[in-house]
């Protein structure tokens, strides 16, 4: 992954992603948010811009932007899980409202779930490892959208017996390719994989 580059001149950290890496993290995080929380919603340009602004701020305002990206994505996955299993949990249809810090059912609530996850990982470091790896995999496929890379991650999720994240990975890749890379052999390959495997 090319998002972590040494740069001793950067205050507070020896890691500083270049601008393109920040954009890859922001785009990946936003696409994950759409896929998990608002899969059937079409957003206006303003909604997308506002959401990207929030995500970019969340990522770049941390000492380690990559770590912030990983936290953001895991919090979205935890919110999706809550949405699936808790009928009382509702997601605001407007992303800016979900990101609003005064919205107790929004992004701020996912911090509590993430803190619990981190506490469990202190005793059991591999707890929900597939979730963490999924966040790395989607950033990697955005940065290096090749069939070899796609196959690498498919194999990883299969070998780790993580079917939920395998399916998430395939669907994320198709959505990203379709909406951000209009013509891509990888998109066709993903569809063929679903049909024939």
Secondary structure, 3 states (H helix, E strand, C coil): CCCCCECCCCCCCCECCCHHHHHHHHHHHHHHHHHHHCCCCCCCHHHHHHHHHHHHHHHHCCCCHHHHHHHHHHHHHHHHHHHHHCCCCCCCCCHHHHHCCCCCCCHHHHHHHHHHHHHHHHHCCCCCHHHHHHHHHHHHHHHCCCHHHHHHHHHHHHHCCCHHHHHHHHHHHHHHHHHHCCCCHHHHHHHHHHHHC
